[in-house]
Amino acid sequence: MNLALARETGFAFLQLSDTKPGAALHQLRKTEVTGPKQGVCTTSLDDLVFKYGLPVPQHLKIDV
């Protein structure tokens, strides 16, 4: 199952810029999108730690 970090826990679409291996510049969208997409469950980092019991991250890598 795919899981994306987002502002809130729910469901979204990962809009794919390309389906080739190594492709980048994908975007997470709340509404249905056209073109290649993947449905993903979303959760906030706070929910992962406080609701689901995962340890607090010591490092966080963000790709922008």
LONUVEX-794873 format. One record per residue: x negated, y, z negated of N, C-alpha, C, O in turn; residue number from 1. Coordinates in nm, 4 decimals. Example, Ala and Ser with C-alpha at 12.3 -4.5 7.8 and 13.67 -1.06 7.14 Angstrom:
<gulums>
<gulum n_px="-1.3190" n_py="-0.5690" n_pz="-0.7800" ca_px="-1.2300" ca_py="-0.4500" ca_pz="-0.7800" c_px="-1.3200" c_py="-0.3300" c_pz="-0.7800" o_px="-1.4236" o_py="-0.3319" o_pz="-0.8465" seq="1"/>
<gulum n_px="-1.2850" n_py="-0.2250" n_pz="-0.7080" ca_px="-1.3670" ca_py="-0.1060" ca_pz="-0.7140" c_px="-1.2900" c_py="0.0030" c_pz="-0.7870" o_px="-1.3409" o_py="0.1138" o_pz="-0.8039" seq="2"/>
</gulums>
This chain:
<gulums>
<gulum n_px="-0.0841" n_py="-0.1172" n_pz="0.0000" ca_px="0.0000" ca_py="0.0000" ca_pz="0.0000" c_px="-0.0896" c_py="0.1247" c_pz="0.0000" o_px="-0.1920" o_py="0.1297" o_pz="-0.0680" seq="1"/>
<gulum n_px="-0.0484" n_py="0.2235" n_pz="0.0771" ca_px="-0.1197" ca_py="0.3512" ca_pz="0.0809" c_px="-0.0689" c_py="0.4424" c_pz="-0.0293" o_px="0.0499" o_py="0.4419" o_pz="-0.0613" seq="2"/>
<gulum n_px="-0.1587" n_py="0.5206" n_pz="-0.0870" ca_px="-0.1227" ca_py="0.6162" ca_pz="-0.1911" c_px="-0.2024" c_py="0.7433" c_pz="-0.1679" o_px="-0.3238" o_py="0.7389" o_pz="-0.1479" seq="3"/>
<gulum n_px="-0.1330" n_py="0.8570" n_pz="-0.1707" ca_px="-0.1987" ca_py="0.9859" ca_pz="-0.1495" c_px="-0.1798" c_py="1.0731" c_pz="-0.2726" o_px="-0.0730" o_py="1.0716" o_pz="-0.3338" seq="4"/>
<gulum n_px="-0.2822" n_py="1.1489" n_pz="-0.3095" ca_px="-0.2680" ca_py="1.2476" ca_pz="-0.4165" c_px="-0.1968" c_py="1.3692" c_pz="-0.3597" o_px="-0.2297" o_py="1.4168" o_pz="-0.2511" seq="5"/>
<gulum n_px="-0.0995" n_py="1.4187" n_pz="-0.4338" ca_px="-0.0211" ca_py="1.5341" ca_pz="-0.3895" c_px="0.0232" c_py="1.6126" c_pz="-0.5126" o_px="-0.0097" o_py="1.5757" o_pz="-0.6254" seq="6"/>
<gulum n_px="0.0968" n_py="1.7193" n_pz="-0.4912" ca_px="0.1468" ca_py="1.8010" ca_pz="-0.6031" c_px="0.2461" c_py="1.7252" c_pz="-0.6894" o_px="0.2552" o_py="1.7482" o_pz="-0.8100" seq="7"/>
<gulum n_px="0.3215" n_py="1.6333" n_pz="-0.6262" ca_px="0.4257" ca_py="1.5628" ca_pz="-0.7004" c_px="0.4348" c_py="1.4182" c_pz="-0.6538" o_px="0.3909" o_py="1.3841" o_pz="-0.5440" seq="8"/>
<gulum n_px="0.4915" n_py="1.3351" n_pz="-0.7374" ca_px="0.5116" ca_py="1.1951" ca_pz="-0.7054" c_px="0.6325" c_py="1.1819" c_pz="-0.6139" o_px="0.7366" o_py="1.2424" o_pz="-0.6397" seq="9"/>
<gulum n_px="0.6200" n_py="1.1041" n_pz="-0.5078" ca_px="0.7299" ca_py="1.0874" ca_pz="-0.4134" c_px="0.6858" c_py="1.0117" c_pz="-0.2895" o_px="0.6111" o_py="0.9143" o_pz="-0.2983" seq="10"/>
<gulum n_px="0.7327" n_py="1.0572" n_pz="-0.1738" ca_px="0.7032" ca_py="0.9938" ca_pz="-0.0459" c_px="0.6742" c_py="1.1019" c_pz="0.0568" o_px="0.7364" o_py="1.2082" o_pz="0.0544" seq="11"/>
<gulum n_px="0.5797" n_py="1.0756" n_pz="0.1474" ca_px="0.5450" ca_py="1.1715" ca_pz="0.2527" c_px="0.4974" c_py="1.0953" c_pz="0.3756" o_px="0.4914" o_py="0.9724" o_pz="0.3754" seq="12"/>
<gulum n_px="0.4640" n_py="1.1689" n_pz="0.4794" ca_px="0.4107" ca_py="1.1116" ca_pz="0.6022" c_px="0.2690" c_py="1.1628" c_pz="0.6222" o_px="0.2429" o_py="1.2824" o_pz="0.6099" seq="13"/>
<gulum n_px="0.1774" n_py="1.0714" n_pz="0.6531" ca_px="0.0423" ca_py="1.1099" ca_pz="0.6906" c_px="0.0423" c_py="1.1220" c_pz="0.8424" o_px="0.0471" o_py="1.0220" o_pz="0.9140" seq="14"/>
<gulum n_px="0.0370" n_py="1.2462" n_pz="0.8902" ca_px="0.0361" ca_py="1.2720" ca_pz="1.0339" c_px="-0.1068" c_py="1.2516" c_pz="1.0825" o_px="-0.1993" o_py="1.3198" o_pz="1.0385" seq="15"/>
<gulum n_px="-0.1232" n_py="1.1558" n_pz="1.1745" ca_px="-0.2563" ca_py="1.1210" ca_pz="1.2233" c_px="-0.2927" c_py="1.2057" c_pz="1.3445" o_px="-0.2148" o_py="1.2167" o_pz="1.4392" seq="16"/>
<gulum n_px="-0.4107" n_py="1.2652" n_pz="1.3410" ca_px="-0.4552" ca_py="1.3449" ca_pz="1.4561" c_px="-0.4957" c_py="1.2537" c_pz="1.5710" o_px="-0.4875" o_py="1.2922" o_pz="1.6876" seq="17"/>
<gulum n_px="-0.5396" n_py="1.1326" n_pz="1.5375" ca_px="-0.5819" ca_py="1.0346" ca_pz="1.6366" c_px="-0.5825" c_py="0.8990" c_pz="1.5669" o_px="-0.6009" o_py="0.8917" o_pz="1.4454" seq="18"/>
<gulum n_px="-0.5627" n_py="0.7932" n_pz="1.6422" ca_px="-0.5610" ca_py="0.6594" ca_pz="1.5821" c_px="-0.6936" c_py="0.5858" c_pz="1.5996" o_px="-0.7053" o_py="0.4699" o_pz="1.5598" seq="19"/>
<gulum n_px="-0.7925" n_py="0.6507" n_pz="1.6578" ca_px="-0.9241" ca_py="0.5883" ca_pz="1.6758" c_px="-0.9957" c_py="0.5780" c_pz="1.5413" o_px="-0.9800" o_py="0.6658" o_pz="1.4565" seq="20"/>
<gulum n_px="-1.0741" n_py="0.4721" n_pz="1.5205" ca_px="-1.1514" ca_py="0.4610" ca_pz="1.3963" c_px="-1.2419" c_py="0.5829" c_pz="1.3760" o_px="-1.3067" o_py="0.6290" o_pz="1.4700" seq="21"/>
<gulum n_px="-1.2458" n_py="0.6337" n_pz="1.2549" ca_px="-1.3292" ca_py="0.7488" ca_pz="1.2226" c_px="-1.2660" c_py="0.8830" c_pz="1.2526" o_px="-1.3279" o_py="0.9865" o_pz="1.2284" seq="22"/>
<gulum n_px="-1.1438" n_py="0.8842" n_pz="1.3049" ca_px="-1.0774" ca_py="1.0112" ca_pz="1.3357" c_px="-1.0546" c_py="1.0906" c_pz="1.2073" o_px="-1.0444" o_py="1.0335" o_pz="1.0987" seq="23"/>
<gulum n_px="-1.0469" n_py="1.2221" n_pz="1.2209" ca_px="-1.0311" ca_py="1.3104" ca_pz="1.1048" c_px="-0.9209" c_py="1.4118" c_pz="1.1323" o_px="-0.8530" o_py="1.4052" o_pz="1.2348" seq="24"/>
<gulum n_px="-0.9041" n_py="1.5048" n_pz="1.0403" ca_px="-0.8090" ca_py="1.6154" ca_pz="1.0505" c_px="-0.6636" c_py="1.5696" c_pz="1.0411" o_px="-0.5755" o_py="1.6302" o_pz="1.1020" seq="25"/>
<gulum n_px="-0.6380" n_py="1.4620" n_pz="0.9643" ca_px="-0.5013" ca_py="1.4168" ca_pz="0.9401" c_px="-0.4349" c_py="1.5120" c_pz="0.8398" o_px="-0.5042" o_py="1.5811" o_pz="0.7650" seq="26"/>
<gulum n_px="-0.3014" n_py="1.5159" n_pz="0.8379" ca_px="-0.2292" ca_py="1.6058" ca_pz="0.7480" c_px="-0.1167" c_py="1.5326" c_pz="0.6772" o_px="-0.0501" o_py="1.4476" o_pz="0.7363" seq="27"/>
<gulum n_px="-0.0956" n_py="1.5655" n_pz="0.5505" ca_px="0.0131" ca_py="1.5085" ca_pz="0.4721" c_px="0.1345" c_py="1.6003" c_pz="0.4848" o_px="0.1257" o_py="1.7197" o_pz="0.4561" seq="28"/>
<gulum n_px="0.2492" n_py="1.5439" n_pz="0.5284" ca_px="0.3711" ca_py="1.6217" ca_pz="0.5505" c_px="0.4871" c_py="1.5610" c_pz="0.4723" o_px="0.4991" o_py="1.4388" o_pz="0.4639" seq="29"/>
<gulum n_px="0.5720" n_py="1.6456" n_pz="0.4154" ca_px="0.6905" ca_py="1.5964" ca_pz="0.3434" c_px="0.8022" c_py="1.5558" c_pz="0.4374" o_px="0.8817" o_py="1.4681" o_pz="0.4037" seq="30"/>
<gulum n_px="0.8102" n_py="1.6182" n_pz="0.5560" ca_px="0.9190" ca_py="1.5897" ca_pz="0.6490" c_px="0.8695" c_py="1.4989" c_pz="0.7614" o_px="0.7496" o_py="1.4888" o_pz="0.7872" seq="31"/>
<gulum n_px="0.9640" n_py="1.4337" n_pz="0.8268" ca_px="0.9335" ca_py="1.3443" ca_pz="0.9395" c_px="0.8569" c_py="1.4210" c_pz="1.0467" o_px="0.8888" o_py="1.5362" o_pz="1.0764" seq="32"/>
<gulum n_px="0.7569" n_py="1.3571" n_pz="1.1040" ca_px="0.6750" ca_py="1.4211" ca_pz="1.2068" c_px="0.6797" c_py="1.3365" c_pz="1.3340" o_px="0.7135" o_py="1.2182" o_pz="1.3301" seq="33"/>
<gulum n_px="0.6453" n_py="1.3989" n_pz="1.4468" ca_px="0.6365" ca_py="1.3249" ca_pz="1.5727" c_px="0.4925" c_py="1.2798" c_pz="1.5917" o_px="0.4012" o_py="1.3323" o_pz="1.5280" seq="34"/>
<gulum n_px="0.4732" n_py="1.1843" n_pz="1.6776" ca_px="0.3394" ca_py="1.1338" ca_pz="1.7039" c_px="0.2992" c_py="1.0282" c_pz="1.6022" o_px="0.3811" o_py="0.9834" o_pz="1.5220" seq="35"/>
<gulum n_px="0.1723" n_py="0.9887" n_pz="1.6061" ca_px="0.1259" ca_py="0.8839" ca_pz="1.5148" c_px="0.1408" c_py="0.9271" c_pz="1.3689" o_px="0.1022" o_py="1.0378" o_pz="1.3313" seq="36"/>
<gulum n_px="0.1974" n_py="0.8380" n_pz="1.2878" ca_px="0.2174" ca_py="0.8714" ca_pz="1.1469" c_px="0.2167" c_py="0.7441" c_pz="1.0639" o_px="0.2340" o_py="0.6339" o_pz="1.1160" seq="37"/>
<gulum n_px="0.1964" n_py="0.7612" n_pz="0.9345" ca_px="0.2000" ca_py="0.6517" ca_pz="0.8386" c_px="0.2744" c_py="0.7001" c_pz="0.7156" o_px="0.2387" o_py="0.8032" o_pz="0.6585" seq="38"/>
<gulum n_px="0.3763" n_py="0.6283" n_pz="0.6741" ca_px="0.4452" ca_py="0.6630" ca_pz="0.5506" c_px="0.3573" c_py="0.6312" c_pz="0.4309" o_px="0.2936" o_py="0.5259" o_pz="0.4271" seq="39"/>
<gulum n_px="0.3531" n_py="0.7198" n_pz="0.3343" ca_px="0.2703" ca_py="0.6983" ca_pz="0.2158" c_px="0.3455" c_py="0.7403" c_pz="0.0894" o_px="0.4222" o_py="0.8366" o_pz="0.0902" seq="40"/>
<gulum n_px="0.3223" n_py="0.6677" n_pz="-0.0170" ca_px="0.3694" ca_py="0.7103" ca_pz="-0.1485" c_px="0.2729" c_py="0.8167" c_pz="-0.1976" o_px="0.1527" o_py="0.8084" o_pz="-0.1724" seq="41"/>
<gulum n_px="0.3251" n_py="0.9169" n_pz="-0.2678" ca_px="0.2403" ca_py="1.0226" ca_pz="-0.3221" c_px="0.2530" c_py="1.0233" c_pz="-0.4739" o_px="0.3551" o_py="0.9832" o_pz="-0.5297" seq="42"/>
<gulum n_px="0.1485" n_py="1.0692" n_pz="-0.5383" ca_px="0.1499" ca_py="1.0867" ca_pz="-0.6829" c_px="0.0551" c_py="1.1994" c_pz="-0.7193" o_px="-0.0410" o_py="1.2269" o_pz="-0.6473" seq="43"/>
<gulum n_px="0.0822" n_py="1.2634" n_pz="-0.8298" ca_px="-0.0081" ca_py="1.3689" ca_pz="-0.8771" c_px="-0.1205" c_py="1.3035" c_pz="-0.9578" o_px="-0.1048" o_py="1.1932" o_pz="-1.0102" seq="44"/>
<gulum n_px="-0.2309" n_py="1.3714" n_pz="-0.9666" ca_px="-0.3427" ca_py="1.3208" ca_pz="-1.0460" c_px="-0.3013" c_py="1.3098" c_pz="-1.1927" o_px="-0.3415" o_py="1.2160" o_pz="-1.2616" seq="45"/>
<gulum n_px="-0.2208" n_py="1.4056" n_pz="-1.2409" ca_px="-0.1723" ca_py="1.3994" ca_pz="-1.3791" c_px="-0.0907" c_py="1.2727" c_pz="-1.4032" o_px="-0.1066" o_py="1.2075" o_pz="-1.5063" seq="46"/>
<gulum n_px="-0.0023" n_py="1.2371" n_pz="-1.3075" ca_px="0.0764" ca_py="1.1146" ca_pz="-1.3229" c_px="-0.0125" c_py="0.9906" c_pz="-1.3234" o_px="0.0114" o_py="0.8981" o_pz="-1.4010" seq="47"/>
<gulum n_px="-0.1146" n_py="0.9874" n_pz="-1.2379" ca_px="-0.2046" ca_py="0.8718" ca_pz="-1.2376" c_px="-0.2687" c_py="0.8512" c_pz="-1.3739" o_px="-0.2826" o_py="0.7378" o_pz="-1.4198" seq="48"/>
<gulum n_px="-0.3075" n_py="0.9593" n_pz="-1.4382" ca_px="-0.3755" ca_py="0.9498" ca_pz="-1.5676" c_px="-0.2765" c_py="0.9294" c_pz="-1.6820" o_px="-0.2907" o_py="0.8349" o_pz="-1.7596" seq="49"/>
<gulum n_px="-0.1767" n_py="1.0164" n_pz="-1.6933" ca_px="-0.0902" ca_py="1.0157" ca_pz="-1.8118" c_px="0.0279" c_py="0.9202" c_pz="-1.8028" o_px="0.0728" o_py="0.8688" o_pz="-1.9053" seq="50"/>
<gulum n_px="0.0792" n_py="0.8953" n_pz="-1.6832" ca_px="0.1944" ca_py="0.8066" ca_pz="-1.6682" c_px="0.1529" c_py="0.6618" c_pz="-1.6405" o_px="0.2133" o_py="0.5682" o_pz="-1.6928" seq="51"/>
<gulum n_px="0.0488" n_py="0.6444" n_pz="-1.5573" ca_px="0.0078" ca_py="0.5113" ca_pz="-1.5163" c_px="-0.1179" c_py="0.4605" c_pz="-1.5866" o_px="-0.1596" o_py="0.3470" o_pz="-1.5634" seq="52"/>
<gulum n_px="-0.1787" n_py="0.5432" n_pz="-1.6722" ca_px="-0.2887" ca_py="0.4975" ca_pz="-1.7568" c_px="-0.4250" c_py="0.4844" c_pz="-1.6924" o_px="-0.5133" o_py="0.4212" o_pz="-1.7503" seq="53"/>
<gulum n_px="-0.4457" n_py="0.5417" n_pz="-1.5744" ca_px="-0.5795" ca_py="0.5372" ca_pz="-1.5170" c_px="-0.6713" c_py="0.6296" c_pz="-1.5955" o_px="-0.6252" o_py="0.7297" o_pz="-1.6502" seq="54"/>
<gulum n_px="-0.8011" n_py="0.5980" n_pz="-1.6023" ca_px="-0.8927" ca_py="0.6844" ca_pz="-1.6765" c_px="-0.9069" c_py="0.8214" c_pz="-1.6092" o_px="-0.8912" o_py="0.8339" o_pz="-1.4877" seq="55"/>
<gulum n_px="-0.9362" n_py="0.9219" n_pz="-1.6887" ca_px="-0.9575" ca_py="1.0571" ca_pz="-1.6360" c_px="-1.0814" c_py="1.0549" c_pz="-1.5465" o_px="-1.1867" o_py="1.0082" o_pz="-1.5900" seq="56"/>
<gulum n_px="-1.0720" n_py="1.1041" n_pz="-1.4226" ca_px="-1.1874" ca_py="1.1022" ca_pz="-1.3333" c_px="-1.3014" c_py="1.1877" c_pz="-1.3873" o_px="-1.2791" o_py="1.2940" o_pz="-1.4451" seq="57"/>
<gulum n_px="-1.4212" n_py="1.1405" n_pz="-1.3679" ca_px="-1.5409" ca_py="1.2164" ca_pz="-1.4049" c_px="-1.5947" c_py="1.2972" c_pz="-1.2875" o_px="-1.6624" o_py="1.3982" o_pz="-1.3066" seq="58"/>
<gulum n_px="-1.5642" n_py="1.2523" n_pz="-1.1662" ca_px="-1.6042" ca_py="1.3208" ca_pz="-1.0433" c_px="-1.4855" c_py="1.3162" c_pz="-0.9475" o_px="-1.4050" o_py="1.2231" o_pz="-0.9516" seq="59"/>
<gulum n_px="-1.4753" n_py="1.4165" n_pz="-0.8619" ca_px="-1.3686" ca_py="1.4216" ca_pz="-0.7639" c_px="-1.4244" c_py="1.4757" c_pz="-0.6334" o_px="-1.4806" o_py="1.5852" o_pz="-0.6308" seq="60"/>
<gulum n_px="-1.4095" n_py="1.3999" n_pz="-0.5243" ca_px="-1.4559" ca_py="1.4434" ca_pz="-0.3924" c_px="-1.3336" c_py="1.4893" c_pz="-0.3139" o_px="-1.2358" o_py="1.4156" o_pz="-0.3014" seq="61"/>
<gulum n_px="-1.3392" n_py="1.6087" n_pz="-0.2623" ca_px="-1.2295" ca_py="1.6639" ca_pz="-0.1835" c_px="-1.2801" c_py="1.6977" c_pz="-0.0436" o_px="-1.3744" o_py="1.7753" o_pz="-0.0284" seq="62"/>
<gulum n_px="-1.2176" n_py="1.6398" n_pz="0.0576" ca_px="-1.2514" ca_py="1.6722" ca_pz="0.1959" c_px="-1.1576" c_py="1.7812" c_pz="0.2435" o_px="-1.0356" o_py="1.7658" o_pz="0.2378" seq="63"/>
<gulum n_px="-1.2139" n_py="1.8907" n_pz="0.2903" ca_px="-1.1318" ca_py="2.0007" ca_pz="0.3414" c_px="-1.1693" c_py="2.0323" c_pz="0.4838" o_px="-1.1111" o_py="2.1223" o_pz="0.5444" seq="64"/>
</gulums>
